[in-house]
Amino acid sequence: MEIFSQTVVSGLLIGFLYALIAVGLTMIFGVMDIVNFAHGDYLMLAMYLAYWSFALLGIDPLYSLPAVTLALFVLGIATYYLLIKKIINAPMLSQIFVTFGLLIFLRGLAQFLWKADYRAVPHGVLSGSLQIHGVYIGIPQLAAAAGAVVCNGLIFLFLRKTRAGAALEAVSEDKEAARLMGINSDRMFALAWGIGIASVGVAGALLSSFYYVFPEVGGNFGLIAFVVVALGGFGSIAGAFIAGIAVGLVEVMAGYLLAPSIKFVVVLGLYLVVVLARPQGLLGKA
Amino acid sequence: MKKGLCLFFVFVALLIVFPLFFRNPFPRHLLIMIMMYAVMSIGWNIIGGYGGQVSFGNAAFFGVGAYASAVLLTKAGLSPWTGMAAGCVASLVLAVVVGYPCFRLKGHYFAIATIAIGEIMMGLFMVWDFVGAAVGIYLPILPQSFRNFEFHATKLPYYYIMLAMFLFAIGVAFLVERSRLGYYLRAIKDDPDGARSVGINIRKYKLYAFCLSAVLTSICGTFYAQYVLYIDPPSTFGLMISIDLCIISLIGGLGKLFGPVIGSFVFIPLVELTRVYLGSEGQGIDLMLYSLIMIAVAILRPQGLFGLFARGGR
């Protein structure tokens, strides 16, 4: 029973982070119908930024988080204006190749600059673990989950309560109508990229205090984000949040019930089952 | 058209005599790799280029081809040629099982699904003890003969076997382009709803294309296993293999008969030369280079770098 509750707790904790990573992906997709294949690799960049702030400047990932988030926000907007803007109306084939090319580029850049070594932040501010009724909870994991929940909540509030958020939703509902209402869709697209990439900035900084950093680290997280987005409905923020938790639980359960080496296979299998059974996503609107 | 045909025969003649002039292992190895990737990219181009269905999972067929023959050879002592046929059957089954449901998916969702399938295959072979799991399979060193598909003294027989496969693949692509299948695939790519409205069974023709793609990739898997004599999941199911096929087709010209051939003759030397000249110091530079080419071509010249020269067969 303790093993079971341990598994559930671990699944929940990682699930909140998956949700945060996926929210950025689903936001970009919802607003402009472009799948950012390089999403996980922006996460990798954020993790490296947090790692190097620690290794070179001695700043703990917890404190460099705002700076990392801001840097990724700017990077997201830059990516939009330099690259994505050119392919908004391009055939889908070109769109796929461009963001996939971006994925390879970022991974190559990381390999070149920082080599294939695995790096970790040792003994950060967040370390150690709690024990509640025989269930161990790592402090960094707990902080990451809490941070992810807060960040998801902020994004949700931003969309619901601010004018910019409403404009963003309007563009994702109907670009043409939004334009007639005087909303500059170009700036909204850029904003979606800024926020979408900034959210992996937060996730990357949080992850770096307990997860190894290496050039390919974004690969699995990126794929998991696709699974989450598919499960939650393409473009749905609330769906991504629920689906993130579900995927976290499924992954940890599969590792516990079957074998740790096969949990990723189960998660990807989940993607196939979902998109084939309900192409609009499990929680998406028909 | 006549001119194109002459050019093609000159090209084939040059490939036939190439080993007579280049006797060192490296240029021969390079040509073998170029032709092997051309065969697989021709296969990719049938479904991805003509049909417009981007597959990031074609390495699955490469892996299945490699493992089918290697397992039959090591466990049952069957000739790799039998293994090649078995690999084709297994790849066809996989193509139908995967393709039938997945061809309902559009664009991005299909592309992501193919990544998932490639990674699932890799994951399963990584833990499947019967096929050596993460360790892979060392193929036994047998006396060299055509039946054993092993040649140790020189790589020349490998070269001509691959040349034959290369010509076979071009023949397949030529027939596809000339056949109803080719026209239907282009129609499906350009306007799926229009194609459906004139009564084209979209899923059926996508499946045919995917099956051809699977067979061409699978035979290369068997060839690779016999050529390198060692296989493991990352070297056969790796995502990068699938991506290379996309890049090659894209560079040469999507949906063009000679697009993947030209792409392969540009891309593979680039890969091999950066590997030789940059070594481990330049780790990552190669990836950055390919990705920049990929992005630049996709934005600036979606019809392929050499689209102008790749009109043959139209």
Interface residues (C-beta under 8 A of the other chain):
Chain A: V35 L83 K86 I87 A90 P91 M92 L93 S94 I96 F97 V98 F100 G101 L102 L103 I104 F105 R107 G108 L109 A110 Q111 F112 L113 K115 A116 P215 L223 F226 V227 A230 A259 S261 I262 F264 V265 L268 G269 Y271 L272 V275 L276 P279
Chain B: G52 V54 F56 P101 C102 R104 L105 K106 G107 H108 Y109 A111 I112 A113 I115 A116 I117 E119 I120 G123 L124 M126 V127 I243 C246 L250 L254 G282 Q283 G284 I285 D286 L287 M288 L289 Y290 S291 L292 M294 I295 V297 A298 I299 P302
